[in-house]
Amino acid sequence: MATEKQFEVLQAFYAAETDRMPAPTYRGLCQKFGWKSSGTARDHIRALVRQGLLERLDSLSTSVWRLTPLGVRAAKRKSTQK
């Protein structure tokens, strides 16, 4: 089960996808959430990948991610609960 912060990261990806914007980068997530280390963003993304909510589009890039169908449902459900 994703943590509250992981859901916030997931929703950042959902918002970008919905607005037809590029997926957030590690640096972009750090700026958004006030993290000092890109490792924090990486760890949250890895957790979302392990849970099947996010997947990498390109194995050569570190910043090209997209929500899986399960991730879209989770992000929608969480955003309607707020």
C-alpha positions, -999 to +999 in steps of 0.1 A: +000+000+000+014+034-010+021+060+017+004+094+017+036+110+002+037+083-025+001+091-034+011+128-037+039+118-060+015+096-080-009+125-083+019+147-096+023+122-124-014+120-129-017+159-131+011+160-157-005+133-177-040+149-175-025+183-186-006+166-214+027+178-198+059+158-196+062+135-166+079+151-136+117+146-133+135+137-101+146+174-098+110+186-105+097+164-078+124+177-054+113+212-061+076+205-057+080+187-024+110+206-010+133+176-009+170+182-009+181+148-025+170+134-058+174+100-041+142+107-022+123+112-054+139+080-068+129+060-038+093+071-040+092+063-077+108+029-071+081+022-045+054+031-069+069+009-096+071-020-072+034-015-064+025-016-101+013+021-101+040+036-123+062+022-151+092+034-171+085+042-207+122+041-219+148+020-202+175+045-212+159+075-196+156+082-159+128+107-163+102+092-186+075+076-165+038+069-169+010+057-148-001+022-152-039+016-155-038+006-118-020+039-110-046+059-129-074+043-109-055+049-076-048+086-085-084+092-095-098+075-064-074+094-041-082+128-057-119+123-053-115+115-016-100+150-008 
